[in-house]
Amino acid sequence: MNYEFGFFEAGDDGVSYRGIYNPSVKWNEWKCPLFDYDTAKSIIDTQMSLEDCINHSCSRYDFSDYPKGIIDRYEDGIEFYPVVIFEGIEYYSIGAMCWTWFKINQSLIIKDIIDSKIDEMFVESCNKLSIKNGDISPEQYKNIEIIKNDIFKLLQSFIIQNNCRLTDEA
């Protein structure tokens, strides 16, 4: 199968998870991502703690050791989704055929990280120099935004040219 990495959100809780997916596999036009064990467990634990999920689909997933996979228990029966091994890592299906998963644009994640880091550096620099917000001219703010966009374009170009993937590793 043809799997790709991505970041995914289910619904509108604003939490994204790193996983893999096959672009040709969809459920009602929604993505069907798979997650490594730790991420899958985190999703199940997080969703189970949400009040809306306690009596719904979130509390019905169990890991199976033999055969390896996910057991999805629901009102009308049981489904089994076997583990998928991709690049030597086991991936599990959580809500693949019933949750509204969508893929997050990695460029937006990179831009948010850059914006956040540059803003932190800017505030830190201003504090070190004892500069207050009112002491910064509109022209200086404009220059900061230009620098942010230039850094974003350079990083995006580097990622594309070097066929890099975003990872959680340092």
Disulfide bonds with the S-S distance in Angstrom:
Cys53-Cys58 2.43
